[in-house]
Amino acid sequence: MTADPTPLPRPGTALALTGLTVSYGAALAVEDVTARFPAGSMTAIIGPNGAGKSTLLKAALGLIPKVQGEARAFGQPVAQAMARIAYVPQRAAVDWDFPARVIDVVQMGLYRQTGLLGRLTPALRDRAMDSLARLGMADLATRQIGALSGGQQQRAFLARALAQQADLVILDEPFAGVDAATEAAIIAVLHGLRSEGRTIVAVHHDLSTVTAYFDRVLLLNRRSVAEGPTGTTFRRDSVARAYGNQLLAAIPA
Amino acid sequence: MTPFLDALTFQAGYNAALVSLGAALLGFAAGCTGAFTTLRRRALVSDAMAHATLPGIGLAFLAMAVLGGDGRALAGLLAGAALSALAGLVWLQHLTRTRLPEDAAIAATLSTAYGLGILILTVIQNLALGRPAGLEGFLLGSTAGMLRSEAILIAAGGAVTLSLLFLLRRPLVMTAFDPAHARLMGVNTRAVDMALLLLTLACVLTGLRVVGLILIVALLITPALAARLWSDRMGGVALLAGAIGAASGHLGAALSLALPDLPTGPAIVLTAFAAFAISALVAPDKGVIAQILARARLRRTLRGSR
């Protein structure tokens, strides 16, 4: 067997961050973060408020400029691999009073297929409907998005990502402010994606569900505190370091 | 009433017919474009852009007069207006980059540009280059002496604007709804935003003569606000806004022709506002009457089930 002529990318890496540094003005929001997200894994990014979790993801995707460092997806610079990546922003990022129906939003995930003027073929329409159905939203396809509950909005966003059929799905707080039924529906879909070999990266806040939902964690507090499989990395001491011992201080000794 | 009806039905003479047809075409283009401008939250930016046309109009007049031509040639004035609106836009973007809040930057740009424009107009008046410049018409709009060539200019500008809107509708909607997602889907959102501002500017320029630069923003946003009450889909909102804009333009121009001292701009804008007010009253679901009825019905059902 001959040696692989290309030393990098390491096969099986969906997303690799190297020395990623982001600043807001003079303040560093994310400092020298290096992390690897293996293909087919499901990673929680965990850390206190202001730890730079959302910032890290946005910089990795090129939505905000980075000071230093590199983000590669599937061995390519992220910008070139964008067709294989889906991003689910925080729900509050958009105006839900926008004149659109649920299915219109999901069909926005098909822009790479339709382009400027391409027809929305029956196959593409089916793809959008199937994405909604996977989240139990098929009945709401023609509902105005302003009439959705918070959990339904989150599901509509995830359906738009599903329609993209991406290999890497990046979610910013997908469970923020949603009820238990929605959380269960979303996690079922995400686990389904993982079993198809796709990669999930999600900013996550609920420490009690990390072990049940995710197989890997990245603990972040501006810098990377720890990274690895949940079983060995999601430990009291590393979480305490990520949260600067705030958690322990809140509990009576 | 008869002059008004005559104007409405294109019976008030060739020139009047030109004006009301031009105003309707302008209203349609401005309504459709404005639906996107409003949803992308660029209403105030377009107002600043409109006010920033004034220095350019004045300077273009001076330049053309000095060069020995007719200072009132519309093409030259519009070119000057476009250049100075773009300069205002660049300045505005520079101001926002200095971390000035956007609304303050817009207010500063709008008032400074308008002040500068009025100053230049005053200079022109005092110079008294032979005869009155007649530039005041650009402030509030005028139907006086609209030429066939000007009506054709409006129609052509509107047609180009509408075709570009149709061509760019998907990226425009995606950028307005969720710009981050649009970027990740390969949409060049900066270019799309620039295109939207240029389309808006095209409406402002074609509307300068008829509606005037002070009020043109109302023809962009009011039809969109009214249309939003009737439709929950972007395509529907844009087309309805165009229809409401066209009706406002036509009715307003007819009003202005019938009441000789009423400038066209206010007449059109108030007509558009009337359309909005009526919509707010009678629109299904979101209208005031519909909401009162729905609440009464709910109360009745609750009482009945007790």
Interface residues (C-beta under 8 A of the other chain):
Chain A: K58 L61 G62 L63 M82 A83 I85 A86 Y87 P89 A93 V94 D95 F98 P99 A100 R101 D104 V105 M108 G109 Y111 R112 T114 G115 L116 L117 Q144 G146 R160 Q164
Chain B: L39 L167 L168 R170 P171 V173 M174 A176 F177 D178 A180 H181 A182 R183 L184 M185 G186 V187 R228 S231 D232 R233 M234 G236 V237
